[in-house]
């Protein structure tokens, strides 16, 4: 059989797989299309011909062949690139770097939401490459036997592209956190993990009995990395006092807890850590090489989980 024929068939199969992914995403979107509003005119939207979201003013947003949808109305530049998100996914999904955090958040959802609801809608505001949302949805679904609708949005197309390639049965959208394409009061849980916030949008999207879960770094977060990068001792730790104060102004603080643990990373995982964190943007080439040269190192994860209601 000629190689050219085999190559042609391989291309056709790959194209068909991508088409099937778009169709599957469209079918999944059809089940939850009522949550969307048009980013341009704010009218309700619906799935059109299994390939787009459209409003009655004919503003149309196509579903990409990888399964995500871009609901921004203007290009927005970001420093977060494919390399960063690939590294983050390896550290989160393959190395389990944040596994205790996923378990802790799933337990919070169980305690505050799952006891009274069989179907739970979650949105991760600033989801990056999607690993946190996927892990949390899977735990709530499998351990607590709940039906979970998961939506992840991020301003970075690169992050959403990786999420859509790796995690099915969730909605992934490129969208602006300050002006999200969703109707009011659509979500039981808003997740905001180590990411910027827009509390006006959080309040608008949250159901009356919903929950906001925000995760912020505590003083020891990645301290081993900070000590390599920063000469000033005051930058070796992190303070989130202002972040907590702003959270308290916008939500009723139901609870807060601290999650601290250490992880031993091998050389491959050190590579992932270095490439996933914006902390390295302030580092010199020699500092980066010094850290990458380690065969293994201990890394501290020190986080605070804030739980709020309207």
N, C-alpha and C positions, 0 to 999 in steps of 0.2 A: 504494500500500500504506500503510495507516494507520501513523503513527509509533508508536502504542501497541503495535501488533503487532511492529514491528521491535525496539522496546525489550524486549519480552517475550522475543523470540528471543535477543537479545544476553545477557540475564540467564540464560536456559536454557543457552546455550553456555558462559558463564563458569562456571556451576555444574557443568556436565559436565566441564570442564577440571579444576576443583578435585577432583571425584570421581575422575577418572582419575589425578591426582597421588597421592591417598591410596591408590588401588589399586596403583599402581606402587611406592610406598614399601612397602606391605604385602608385595608380591611380593619386593622386595629384602630386606626384613627376614626373610622366610621362609628365605632362603638362609643367614642368619647367626644365626637365632634361638637357636641353642645357646650363644651367648656370654652371653645375658642371665640374670639372676636377679631374682626379684621384690624390689622395694625394700621390701616390707613383711615378707614371711616368708622370703625368700631361696631359695625353691624355683625350679627351672627354669621358663622361660616359653616360650610358643609363640604364633604368630600365629593369631588366631581370626577367621574370616569376613572376612578381608582388611580388617579395620578396627580391630583391637585386639591388644595383647599380653596374655596371660592366663596365670596359673599354676594349678596343680591345686587351690589353695584359693579359686579364682575371684576373686582380686584382678585387676582389669582396668584397663588403661591404653589409652585410645583414641588412634589415630593421627589427628592433626589434618588438616583438609582441605588444608593447605599441604604436608603430607608429613612433618612432624616428630612426635616423640612426647615428651610430658611425663612423666618418670618420677620427679618429686619427690613427696613425701608431705605436704609442708606449704609454704605460701607463704613465699618468701624475698625480702626487699626488696633492691634493688641500685640504685646511683646511675647505672648504665650504661643510657642510654635509646636510643630509636630513632635520634635525630639523631646521636649519637656513632657508632653502628654504620654508619649510612648513609655518614657522612663517612669512616670507616675503610675501608669497602669501595671507595669512590671512589679513595682514595689507594693502596690495595693492588692492587685488581683493574684499575682504569682507568689509573692513573698509574705503576704498576710501582715504587712507592716501596721495597718490600722484595724486588724481584725477585732481587738478588744473594743474599739470605738463602735464598730458596726453592731456588735453584740449589745453594747450598752444602750445604743439608740433604739434598737429593736425592742429591748426590754422596756424602755420609756414609752414607746408607742403601745406596747401591750398594756402597760399599767394605766395609761391615760386615755387611750382611744379604743384599743381592740376589745376591751371588756364590754363595750356597749355597741360596737359596730361590727358587722360581718364583712362589709366592703369598705376599704380604706383607700383614699386618694392621697398620694404623696407627690410633692414637687420639690426637686432639688434646685435651688436658686444659685447658679454658679457651679454646675455639676462637673465641669471639666470634662474628663474622658469617661465619666459615668460609673466608675467602679464602686464608689460609695453607695450611690442610689441602688445599683444592681444588687450589691451584697445585702443591703438593708431590706429591700423588697423580698429577696429570696428567703431571708431568715423569718420575716413576718409571715410569709406565705407558707413555708414548710413547717416551722416550729409552732406557729399559733393558728394554722389552718384558716387563714383569712384570704379573701379575695383582694388583691392589691392592684391598684392602677398607679403606675409610676411614670412621672413626667420629669425630664431633665432639660434644663435650658442653660445656655452659656453664650456669651458674646463671641467666643472663639469658635469659628467654623472647624478648625483643626481638632479641637477637643470633641465636638459633637460628631464629627466624621468617625473618629476612633470609637466613640460610644456606640454609634449605630452599626458599625461593623462587628462589634463584639457582643452586644447585649440585645437580644430580641424581646418582643412582647412588652416593650416600653416605648414611650414617645420621646424622641430626641429632637430638639429644636434650637436653631440659632436664634437668639432673641435678646433684647435689651432688658436687663433687670429693672431699669428705671421706668420702663413702659412696656409691660408684658402683654402678649396677645391673648389674654384670657379674660373671661367675664368675671364679675364680682362673686366672691364667696364660693369658690369652686373646690377648695382643698381642705382635707382634714388635717394634714401635716405639711408644714413648710420646713424644709431642711436648708440650713445655711452653714456649711462646714468649711471653716478656714477660708472664707471668701467674703468679699465686700457685701454690704447689705443695702437695701432700700426699704425702709420700714413703712413708708406710705404704701408701697405696692404690697408688702407683706400683709398689712392690715386690710387692704382691699380684697386680696385673694383668699384670705382665711375665712373658713366657715365660722359661724357664731360660737360653736363649741370646739373649734380647732386648736391646734397646738403648733407653736413655733419652737424649733430646736436649733439653737445656734451654738456652734463650737468655735472657741477662740483659743489661741495659744496661751499657755501659762509660762511662768518665769523660766522653767527648765527646758522648754521645748527646743529640741535640736541644739542643746547648749554646747555639745562637743564640736559641732560645725561652726557655731558662732564664735567660739574661742579661737578657731583657726583663722576666721575671716577678719574679725574686728580686733583692733589693738586697744580700743577704749574699753575698760572693764564694765562701764555702764551699759554697753551694748551686748554683753555676754548673757544677759537675761532679758526677759520681755515682760512688760506690764500691760495688762488689759483693763485697767481701772476705768479709763474713759469709755471703752467699748461697753463695759457692763453698765455704766451709768446711762449711756444712750439707750441701751436695751430696756432698762428699767423705766425710762421715760415713755416708751412706746408700748410696752406690754406689762401685764401683771405677771410678776416673777413668781411662778409656781414652785420652782425648785432650781437648785444649781448643785453641780457635783464636780469633783475634780478626778480626772483619770490620769494616772501616772504609771509608766512602766518603761522598761528598757528592752531594747532589741539588739542582738548581736548580728551584725551584717558581714557577710563575706565580700570578697572583692567585686563580684558581679553586682551585688546589691548596693555596694558603695557607689558604683558607677551610676546606678539608677537614682540614688538619693541625690548625688551631686547634680545630675542633669534635670531633676524634677523641681528643684527649689529655686525661687527667685533670689534667695539669699546670696547665691553665687554670682549674681549680677554685680555685686559690690566687691568681689574678690579679685585678686591679681592672678595671673597665670601660674605663678609659682605656688601660691596658696592652694589653688585647685589641684595642681600636680602633686603637692605634698599630701593632700587628703586622699587623692586617687591612688597613691602609692601604697596604701595600707592593705595588708592581706585580710584583716578583719578589724572591726571596731565596734564598740558599744555606743548606741545612740539612745538618747532619752526622748521619750514621747510624753509630754506634759501638757494636758489640755483641760479646759473648763467647759462643761456642758451647761448651757442656760436653757431653761424650759419656761416658755411664756404663753400666756393666753390673752385674748383681747379684753 
